[in-house]
Amino acid sequence: MLKLFEDLSGYYLPSFFYIYTEDSIDFQNFESNTAEIKGTFIHEYCHYIQDVSTTYGYTNAIYVLQELIKKTSREDKALEDILKSNRRCYSLCNGDKDVDATIWYINSIKIQTDEDFEYVLIQYNGRDEFQFGNYCISESMAYLVERRLYNTKERYDEFPYNVCEKICKYEYQEFSKNKMWIMALCELALLEMAGGVFFVKALRLMKEKQFIPCNVQDIEKFINNNFSIGFRAKRDTIEMLLENLYPNAVTDFYPIKIWILSRFEIGNIFREKCKCFISAALSREDLGVRFALWQQIMNQFGAPNVVTGNGELVHGAYWKGNQIDLEYILAPMAINQLLDHTGTYKKDTCPLHKICCHSTEESYYSEICKSDPRMKIKETSLCPIGFFWKIYDIENNKKEET
């Protein structure tokens, strides 16, 4: 069985600016790492750029942060009503995260309607079905990006990494012959709320018009002439959510909030210049130029925080030359994982325990963090998770698991 995020060599947590890699990475001499290590980092870094420069990433942030706010606050009927609507939209737009078998072939691709909301249903291997959406598109694109830069393991028939290629082959054979064209269509699709529906409709229109591009720019021009798409993030909404996530407290969270906001601003600037700027940069035939353009993108976006399997961390967030505290960025993420969907505390290993164990600085870690971090939180206010636990007033807002 092949599942999304099954490959634990690395992952990225949307909305929390966190890359995990199983292996250590030498960032001082990045090219000295193996192709697989470099490819893993680039794959997850691509998700980071998707996070702050696509409508898919923006809606992810809205949904994830609203859910966290709901978990950590007292009953809020208005927010609950919003989330009920968002959960349905989020599910249909993003599609399934896993399938029950390798996808050997596609039988049919249908655009279905659920209460006036369109989604894509794919039948494969005779009778199995899955919903195709933004999850598959984002993973397919990240896989194509890593392969364009480094000679990583080639995948065949794997969900979700090869799904977009297989859909292109099914819908429009000629278009599927160029992986850069597929990457560009993935990138453009993530600018739509329902990326899967757009992806299929765009392919069908290309086939109907017998459109064969000469380059990535041709694809963007075709899309602009036939669709109205773009990066639809709203600064006010993000600011409001960040105020809830990082409220006024003894510690000044302004640098964290402005760093996160500035990532979305950079994403917007890049999309205004070129709606598929990643694909346009990587489409260059000269390998040296390709790497140089990719480096320019990384220089502008900076990096999220990177944590390796042994707990080593690399601070990637800086504001005006000053390092932004990693633990304060990641503490809300850790709390999110320690609370279930109702906001009830779950006894589990603290998500940040490896970082604390590895740290050479003053550590807050104790053995209780492995089994019941809430007991540690009660002992001290110094632990970053405990600090946010008290800011959110979780003890008074939610109950412990019984």
Contacts in CASP RR format, 6 or more apart in sequence:
PFRMAT RR
TARGET T0000
AUTHOR 0000-0000-0000
METHOD contacts of the structure
MODEL  1
MLKLFEDLSGYYLPSFFYIYTEDSIDFQNFESNTAEIKGTFIHEYCHYIQ
DVSTTYGYTNAIYVLQELIKKTSREDKALEDILKSNRRCYSLCNGDKDVD
ATIWYINSIKIQTDEDFEYVLIQYNGRDEFQFGNYCISESMAYLVERRLY
NTKERYDEFPYNVCEKICKYEYQEFSKNKMWIMALCELALLEMAGGVFFV
KALRLMKEKQFIPCNVQDIEKFINNNFSIGFRAKRDTIEMLLENLYPNAV
TDFYPIKIWILSRFEIGNIFREKCKCFISAALSREDLGVRFALWQQIMNQ
FGAPNVVTGNGELVHGAYWKGNQIDLEYILAPMAINQLLDHTGTYKKDTC
PLHKICCHSTEESYYSEICKSDPRMKIKETSLCPIGFFWKIYDIENNKKE
ET
1 98 0 8 1.000
1 99 0 8 1.000
1 100 0 8 1.000
1 101 0 8 1.000
2 98 0 8 1.000
2 99 0 8 1.000
2 101 0 8 1.000
2 102 0 8 1.000
2 158 0 8 1.000
2 159 0 8 1.000
3 97 0 8 1.000
3 98 0 8 1.000
3 99 0 8 1.000
3 159 0 8 1.000
4 97 0 8 1.000
4 98 0 8 1.000
4 135 0 8 1.000
4 139 0 8 1.000
4 159 0 8 1.000
4 160 0 8 1.000
5 11 0 8 1.000
5 97 0 8 1.000
8 22 0 8 1.000
9 21 0 8 1.000
9 22 0 8 1.000
9 23 0 8 1.000
9 36 0 8 1.000
9 40 0 8 1.000
10 19 0 8 1.000
10 20 0 8 1.000
10 21 0 8 1.000
10 22 0 8 1.000
10 40 0 8 1.000
10 43 0 8 1.000
10 44 0 8 1.000
11 19 0 8 1.000
11 20 0 8 1.000
11 44 0 8 1.000
12 18 0 8 1.000
12 19 0 8 1.000
12 20 0 8 1.000
12 44 0 8 1.000
12 45 0 8 1.000
12 47 0 8 1.000
12 48 0 8 1.000
12 51 0 8 1.000
12 304 0 8 1.000
13 20 0 8 1.000
13 333 0 8 1.000
14 47 0 8 1.000
14 51 0 8 1.000
14 57 0 8 1.000
14 60 0 8 1.000
14 61 0 8 1.000
14 64 0 8 1.000
15 51 0 8 1.000
15 57 0 8 1.000
15 60 0 8 1.000
15 61 0 8 1.000
15 64 0 8 1.000
15 65 0 8 1.000
16 64 0 8 1.000
16 329 0 8 1.000
16 330 0 8 1.000
16 332 0 8 1.000
16 333 0 8 1.000
16 336 0 8 1.000
17 48 0 8 1.000
17 51 0 8 1.000
17 260 0 8 1.000
17 263 0 8 1.000
17 304 0 8 1.000
17 305 0 8 1.000
17 317 0 8 1.000
17 329 0 8 1.000
18 304 0 8 1.000
18 305 0 8 1.000
18 307 0 8 1.000
18 329 0 8 1.000
18 330 0 8 1.000
18 333 0 8 1.000
19 41 0 8 1.000
19 44 0 8 1.000
19 45 0 8 1.000
19 48 0 8 1.000
19 304 0 8 1.000
19 305 0 8 1.000
19 306 0 8 1.000
19 307 0 8 1.000
20 44 0 8 1.000
20 306 0 8 1.000
20 307 0 8 1.000
20 308 0 8 1.000
20 309 0 8 1.000
21 37 0 8 1.000
21 40 0 8 1.000
21 41 0 8 1.000
21 44 0 8 1.000
21 306 0 8 1.000
21 307 0 8 1.000
21 308 0 8 1.000
21 309 0 8 1.000
22 40 0 8 1.000
22 308 0 8 1.000
22 309 0 8 1.000
23 37 0 8 1.000
23 40 0 8 1.000
23 308 0 8 1.000
23 309 0 8 1.000
24 308 0 8 1.000
24 309 0 8 1.000
24 310 0 8 1.000
24 312 0 8 1.000
25 33 0 8 1.000
25 37 0 8 1.000
25 41 0 8 1.000
25 306 0 8 1.000
25 308 0 8 1.000
25 314 0 8 1.000
26 32 0 8 1.000
26 33 0 8 1.000
27 314 0 8 1.000
30 38 0 8 1.000
31 38 0 8 1.000
33 41 0 8 1.000
35 150 0 8 1.000
35 151 0 8 1.000
35 152 0 8 1.000
36 152 0 8 1.000
36 153 0 8 1.000
38 149 0 8 1.000
38 150 0 8 1.000
39 146 0 8 1.000
39 149 0 8 1.000
39 150 0 8 1.000
39 152 0 8 1.000
40 146 0 8 1.000
40 152 0 8 1.000
41 306 0 8 1.000
42 145 0 8 1.000
42 146 0 8 1.000
42 149 0 8 1.000
42 150 0 8 1.000
43 142 0 8 1.000
43 143 0 8 1.000
43 145 0 8 1.000
43 146 0 8 1.000
44 142 0 8 1.000
45 298 0 8 1.000
45 303 0 8 1.000
45 304 0 8 1.000
46 141 0 8 1.000
46 142 0 8 1.000
46 145 0 8 1.000
46 146 0 8 1.000
46 278 0 8 1.000
47 138 0 8 1.000
47 142 0 8 1.000
48 301 0 8 1.000
48 303 0 8 1.000
48 304 0 8 1.000
49 267 0 8 1.000
49 278 0 8 1.000
49 297 0 8 1.000
49 301 0 8 1.000
50 56 0 8 1.000
50 57 0 8 1.000
50 138 0 8 1.000
50 141 0 8 1.000
50 142 0 8 1.000
50 190 0 8 1.000
51 57 0 8 1.000
51 60 0 8 1.000
51 61 0 8 1.000
51 263 0 8 1.000
52 263 0 8 1.000
52 264 0 8 1.000
52 266 0 8 1.000
52 267 0 8 1.000
52 301 0 8 1.000
53 231 0 8 1.000
53 264 0 8 1.000
53 266 0 8 1.000
53 267 0 8 1.000
53 268 0 8 1.000
53 270 0 8 1.000
53 271 0 8 1.000
54 187 0 8 1.000
54 190 0 8 1.000
54 191 0 8 1.000
54 231 0 8 1.000
55 190 0 8 1.000
55 191 0 8 1.000
55 192 0 8 1.000
55 193 0 8 1.000
55 230 0 8 1.000
55 231 0 8 1.000
55 232 0 8 1.000
55 233 0 8 1.000
56 93 0 8 1.000
56 94 0 8 1.000
56 134 0 8 1.000
56 137 0 8 1.000
56 138 0 8 1.000
56 190 0 8 1.000
56 191 0 8 1.000
56 192 0 8 1.000
56 193 0 8 1.000
56 195 0 8 1.000
57 190 0 8 1.000
58 231 0 8 1.000
58 232 0 8 1.000
58 233 0 8 1.000
58 234 0 8 1.000
58 238 0 8 1.000
58 264 0 8 1.000
59 90 0 8 1.000
59 93 0 8 1.000
59 193 0 8 1.000
61 238 0 8 1.000
61 241 0 8 1.000
62 86 0 8 1.000
62 237 0 8 1.000
62 238 0 8 1.000
62 241 0 8 1.000
63 86 0 8 1.000
63 87 0 8 1.000
63 90 0 8 1.000
64 336 0 8 1.000
65 241 0 8 1.000
65 242 0 8 1.000
65 244 0 8 1.000
65 245 0 8 1.000
66 79 0 8 1.000
66 82 0 8 1.000
66 83 0 8 1.000
66 86 0 8 1.000
66 241 0 8 1.000
67 83 0 8 1.000
67 336 0 8 1.000
67 341 0 8 1.000
68 245 0 8 1.000
68 332 0 8 1.000
68 335 0 8 1.000
68 336 0 8 1.000
69 79 0 8 1.000
69 241 0 8 1.000
69 244 0 8 1.000
69 245 0 8 1.000
70 76 0 8 1.000
70 79 0 8 1.000
70 80 0 8 1.000
70 83 0 8 1.000
70 343 0 8 1.000
71 336 0 8 1.000
71 339 0 8 1.000
71 341 0 8 1.000
71 342 0 8 1.000
71 343 0 8 1.000
71 398 0 8 1.000
72 335 0 8 1.000
72 339 0 8 1.000
72 343 0 8 1.000
72 392 0 8 1.000
72 394 0 8 1.000
72 397 0 8 1.000
72 398 0 8 1.000
73 79 0 8 1.000
73 244 0 8 1.000
73 392 0 8 1.000
73 397 0 8 1.000
74 397 0 8 1.000
88 117 0 8 1.000
89 117 0 8 1.000
89 193 0 8 1.000
92 114 0 8 1.000
92 117 0 8 1.000
92 119 0 8 1.000
92 131 0 8 1.000
92 194 0 8 1.000
93 119 0 8 1.000
93 133 0 8 1.000
93 134 0 8 1.000
93 193 0 8 1.000
93 194 0 8 1.000
93 195 0 8 1.000
93 196 0 8 1.000
94 133 0 8 1.000
94 134 0 8 1.000
94 135 0 8 1.000
95 119 0 8 1.000
95 130 0 8 1.000
95 131 0 8 1.000
95 132 0 8 1.000
95 133 0 8 1.000
95 134 0 8 1.000
95 135 0 8 1.000
95 136 0 8 1.000
96 130 0 8 1.000
96 131 0 8 1.000
96 132 0 8 1.000
96 135 0 8 1.000
97 135 0 8 1.000
97 160 0 8 1.000
98 159 0 8 1.000
99 124 0 8 1.000
99 128 0 8 1.000
99 130 0 8 1.000
99 159 0 8 1.000
100 128 0 8 1.000
101 125 0 8 1.000
101 128 0 8 1.000
102 157 0 8 1.000
102 158 0 8 1.000
102 159 0 8 1.000
103 124 0 8 1.000
103 125 0 8 1.000
103 157 0 8 1.000
103 158 0 8 1.000
103 159 0 8 1.000
103 162 0 8 1.000
103 163 0 8 1.000
103 166 0 8 1.000
104 124 0 8 1.000
104 125 0 8 1.000
104 157 0 8 1.000
105 124 0 8 1.000
105 125 0 8 1.000
105 126 0 8 1.000
106 122 0 8 1.000
106 123 0 8 1.000
106 124 0 8 1.000
106 166 0 8 1.000
106 167 0 8 1.000
106 170 0 8 1.000
107 123 0 8 1.000
107 124 0 8 1.000
107 125 0 8 1.000
107 126 0 8 1.000
108 122 0 8 1.000
108 123 0 8 1.000
109 120 0 8 1.000
109 121 0 8 1.000
109 122 0 8 1.000
109 123 0 8 1.000
109 132 0 8 1.000
109 167 0 8 1.000
109 170 0 8 1.000
109 171 0 8 1.000
109 200 0 8 1.000
110 120 0 8 1.000
110 121 0 8 1.000
110 122 0 8 1.000
110 123 0 8 1.000
111 118 0 8 1.000
111 119 0 8 1.000
111 120 0 8 1.000
111 121 0 8 1.000
111 197 0 8 1.000
111 200 0 8 1.000
111 201 0 8 1.000
112 118 0 8 1.000
112 119 0 8 1.000
112 120 0 8 1.000
112 121 0 8 1.000
113 119 0 8 1.000
117 194 0 8 1.000
118 194 0 8 1.000
118 197 0 8 1.000
119 131 0 8 1.000
119 133 0 8 1.000
119 194 0 8 1.000
119 196 0 8 1.000
119 197 0 8 1.000
120 131 0 8 1.000
120 132 0 8 1.000
120 133 0 8 1.000
120 196 0 8 1.000
120 197 0 8 1.000
120 199 0 8 1.000
120 200 0 8 1.000
121 129 0 8 1.000
121 130 0 8 1.000
121 131 0 8 1.000
121 132 0 8 1.000
122 129 0 8 1.000
122 130 0 8 1.000
122 131 0 8 1.000
122 132 0 8 1.000
122 167 0 8 1.000
123 129 0 8 1.000
124 130 0 8 1.000
130 159 0 8 1.000
132 163 0 8 1.000
132 167 0 8 1.000
132 196 0 8 1.000
132 199 0 8 1.000
132 200 0 8 1.000
133 194 0 8 1.000
133 195 0 8 1.000
133 196 0 8 1.000
133 199 0 8 1.000
134 189 0 8 1.000
134 190 0 8 1.000
134 195 0 8 1.000
134 196 0 8 1.000
135 160 0 8 1.000
136 159 0 8 1.000
136 160 0 8 1.000
136 163 0 8 1.000
136 164 0 8 1.000
136 196 0 8 1.000
137 164 0 8 1.000
137 186 0 8 1.000
137 189 0 8 1.000
137 190 0 8 1.000
137 195 0 8 1.000
137 196 0 8 1.000
137 199 0 8 1.000
138 186 0 8 1.000
138 190 0 8 1.000
139 160 0 8 1.000
139 161 0 8 1.000
139 163 0 8 1.000
140 160 0 8 1.000
140 161 0 8 1.000
140 162 0 8 1.000
140 163 0 8 1.000
140 164 0 8 1.000
140 165 0 8 1.000
140 182 0 8 1.000
140 186 0 8 1.000
141 164 0 8 1.000
141 183 0 8 1.000
141 186 0 8 1.000
141 187 0 8 1.000
141 190 0 8 1.000
143 155 0 8 1.000
143 161 0 8 1.000
143 162 0 8 1.000
144 179 0 8 1.000
144 182 0 8 1.000
144 183 0 8 1.000
144 186 0 8 1.000
145 183 0 8 1.000
145 278 0 8 1.000
145 282 0 8 1.000
146 152 0 8 1.000
147 154 0 8 1.000
147 179 0 8 1.000
148 179 0 8 1.000
148 180 0 8 1.000
148 183 0 8 1.000
148 282 0 8 1.000
148 290 0 8 1.000
149 282 0 8 1.000
149 290 0 8 1.000
149 291 0 8 1.000
149 294 0 8 1.000
155 161 0 8 1.000
155 162 0 8 1.000
156 162 0 8 1.000
157 166 0 8 1.000
164 182 0 8 1.000
164 185 0 8 1.000
164 186 0 8 1.000
164 199 0 8 1.000
165 176 0 8 1.000
165 179 0 8 1.000
165 182 0 8 1.000
167 199 0 8 1.000
167 200 0 8 1.000
167 203 0 8 1.000
168 175 0 8 1.000
168 176 0 8 1.000
168 182 0 8 1.000
168 185 0 8 1.000
168 203 0 8 1.000
169 176 0 8 1.000
171 200 0 8 1.000
171 203 0 8 1.000
171 204 0 8 1.000
171 207 0 8 1.000
172 203 0 8 1.000
172 204 0 8 1.000
172 206 0 8 1.000
172 207 0 8 1.000
174 212 0 8 1.000
175 181 0 8 1.000
175 182 0 8 1.000
175 185 0 8 1.000
175 203 0 8 1.000
175 206 0 8 1.000
175 207 0 8 1.000
175 212 0 8 1.000
176 182 0 8 1.000
180 216 0 8 1.000
180 279 0 8 1.000
180 282 0 8 1.000
180 283 0 8 1.000
181 213 0 8 1.000
181 216 0 8 1.000
181 219 0 8 1.000
183 278 0 8 1.000
183 279 0 8 1.000
183 282 0 8 1.000
184 216 0 8 1.000
184 219 0 8 1.000
184 220 0 8 1.000
184 276 0 8 1.000
184 279 0 8 1.000
184 280 0 8 1.000
184 283 0 8 1.000
185 199 0 8 1.000
185 202 0 8 1.000
185 203 0 8 1.000
185 219 0 8 1.000
186 199 0 8 1.000
187 275 0 8 1.000
187 276 0 8 1.000
187 278 0 8 1.000
187 279 0 8 1.000
188 198 0 8 1.000
188 202 0 8 1.000
188 219 0 8 1.000
188 220 0 8 1.000
188 223 0 8 1.000
188 229 0 8 1.000
188 275 0 8 1.000
188 276 0 8 1.000
189 195 0 8 1.000
189 196 0 8 1.000
189 198 0 8 1.000
189 199 0 8 1.000
189 202 0 8 1.000
191 229 0 8 1.000
191 230 0 8 1.000
191 231 0 8 1.000
191 232 0 8 1.000
191 271 0 8 1.000
191 275 0 8 1.000
192 198 0 8 1.000
192 229 0 8 1.000
192 230 0 8 1.000
193 232 0 8 1.000
198 227 0 8 1.000
198 229 0 8 1.000
202 223 0 8 1.000
202 226 0 8 1.000
202 227 0 8 1.000
205 211 0 8 1.000
205 226 0 8 1.000
206 222 0 8 1.000
211 222 0 8 1.000
213 219 0 8 1.000
213 222 0 8 1.000
215 283 0 8 1.000
216 276 0 8 1.000
216 279 0 8 1.000
216 280 0 8 1.000
216 283 0 8 1.000
217 280 0 8 1.000
219 276 0 8 1.000
220 274 0 8 1.000
220 275 0 8 1.000
220 276 0 8 1.000
220 280 0 8 1.000
223 229 0 8 1.000
223 275 0 8 1.000
224 275 0 8 1.000
229 275 0 8 1.000
230 271 0 8 1.000
230 275 0 8 1.000
231 267 0 8 1.000
231 268 0 8 1.000
231 271 0 8 1.000
231 275 0 8 1.000
233 264 0 8 1.000
233 268 0 8 1.000
235 261 0 8 1.000
235 264 0 8 1.000
235 265 0 8 1.000
238 260 0 8 1.000
238 261 0 8 1.000
238 264 0 8 1.000
239 257 0 8 1.000
239 261 0 8 1.000
242 257 0 8 1.000
242 260 0 8 1.000
242 261 0 8 1.000
243 257 0 8 1.000
245 332 0 8 1.000
246 253 0 8 1.000
246 256 0 8 1.000
246 257 0 8 1.000
246 328 0 8 1.000
246 332 0 8 1.000
247 253 0 8 1.000
247 391 0 8 1.000
249 391 0 8 1.000
251 328 0 8 1.000
251 387 0 8 1.000
253 328 0 8 1.000
255 319 0 8 1.000
255 320 0 8 1.000
255 322 0 8 1.000
255 324 0 8 1.000
256 317 0 8 1.000
256 324 0 8 1.000
256 325 0 8 1.000
256 328 0 8 1.000
256 329 0 8 1.000
258 319 0 8 1.000
259 317 0 8 1.000
259 318 0 8 1.000
259 319 0 8 1.000
259 324 0 8 1.000
262 319 0 8 1.000
263 301 0 8 1.000
266 300 0 8 1.000
266 301 0 8 1.000
267 301 0 8 1.000
270 277 0 8 1.000
270 297 0 8 1.000
270 300 0 8 1.000
271 277 0 8 1.000
274 280 0 8 1.000
277 297 0 8 1.000
278 297 0 8 1.000
281 290 0 8 1.000
281 293 0 8 1.000
281 294 0 8 1.000
281 296 0 8 1.000
281 297 0 8 1.000
282 290 0 8 1.000
282 293 0 8 1.000
282 294 0 8 1.000
284 290 0 8 1.000
284 293 0 8 1.000
302 316 0 8 1.000
303 314 0 8 1.000
303 316 0 8 1.000
303 317 0 8 1.000
304 316 0 8 1.000
304 317 0 8 1.000
305 313 0 8 1.000
305 314 0 8 1.000
305 315 0 8 1.000
305 316 0 8 1.000
305 317 0 8 1.000
305 326 0 8 1.000
305 329 0 8 1.000
305 330 0 8 1.000
306 313 0 8 1.000
306 314 0 8 1.000
306 316 0 8 1.000
307 313 0 8 1.000
307 314 0 8 1.000
307 354 0 8 1.000
307 355 0 8 1.000
309 354 0 8 1.000
310 354 0 8 1.000
310 358 0 8 1.000
311 354 0 8 1.000
311 355 0 8 1.000
311 357 0 8 1.000
311 358 0 8 1.000
312 358 0 8 1.000
313 326 0 8 1.000
313 355 0 8 1.000
313 358 0 8 1.000
313 359 0 8 1.000
315 323 0 8 1.000
315 324 0 8 1.000
315 326 0 8 1.000
316 323 0 8 1.000
317 323 0 8 1.000
317 324 0 8 1.000
317 326 0 8 1.000
317 329 0 8 1.000
318 324 0 8 1.000
325 384 0 8 1.000
326 355 0 8 1.000
327 352 0 8 1.000
327 355 0 8 1.000
327 384 0 8 1.000
328 384 0 8 1.000
328 387 0 8 1.000
328 388 0 8 1.000
330 351 0 8 1.000
330 352 0 8 1.000
330 355 0 8 1.000
330 384 0 8 1.000
331 352 0 8 1.000
331 384 0 8 1.000
331 385 0 8 1.000
331 386 0 8 1.000
331 387 0 8 1.000
331 388 0 8 1.000
332 388 0 8 1.000
333 351 0 8 1.000
334 350 0 8 1.000
334 351 0 8 1.000
334 352 0 8 1.000
334 385 0 8 1.000
335 385 0 8 1.000
335 388 0 8 1.000
335 389 0 8 1.000
335 392 0 8 1.000
335 394 0 8 1.000
337 348 0 8 1.000
337 351 0 8 1.000
338 345 0 8 1.000
338 346 0 8 1.000
338 348 0 8 1.000
338 350 0 8 1.000
338 351 0 8 1.000
338 373 0 8 1.000
338 374 0 8 1.000
338 385 0 8 1.000
339 345 0 8 1.000
339 346 0 8 1.000
339 394 0 8 1.000
339 398 0 8 1.000
340 346 0 8 1.000
340 401 0 8 1.000
343 398 0 8 1.000
344 398 0 8 1.000
344 399 0 8 1.000
344 400 0 8 1.000
344 401 0 8 1.000
345 374 0 8 1.000
345 394 0 8 1.000
345 398 0 8 1.000
345 399 0 8 1.000
345 400 0 8 1.000
345 401 0 8 1.000
346 401 0 8 1.000
347 371 0 8 1.000
347 372 0 8 1.000
347 374 0 8 1.000
347 401 0 8 1.000
348 373 0 8 1.000
349 369 0 8 1.000
349 370 0 8 1.000
349 371 0 8 1.000
349 373 0 8 1.000
350 356 0 8 1.000
350 369 0 8 1.000
350 370 0 8 1.000
350 373 0 8 1.000
350 376 0 8 1.000
350 385 0 8 1.000
352 384 0 8 1.000
352 385 0 8 1.000
353 365 0 8 1.000
353 369 0 8 1.000
353 370 0 8 1.000
353 373 0 8 1.000
356 363 0 8 1.000
356 364 0 8 1.000
356 365 0 8 1.000
356 369 0 8 1.000
357 363 0 8 1.000
357 365 0 8 1.000
359 365 0 8 1.000
364 376 0 8 1.000
364 380 0 8 1.000
364 382 0 8 1.000
364 383 0 8 1.000
364 384 0 8 1.000
366 376 0 8 1.000
368 375 0 8 1.000
368 376 0 8 1.000
369 376 0 8 1.000
373 385 0 8 1.000
374 400 0 8 1.000
376 383 0 8 1.000
376 386 0 8 1.000
377 383 0 8 1.000
377 385 0 8 1.000
377 386 0 8 1.000
377 389 0 8 1.000
380 386 0 8 1.000
381 387 0 8 1.000
381 390 0 8 1.000
389 395 0 8 1.000
END
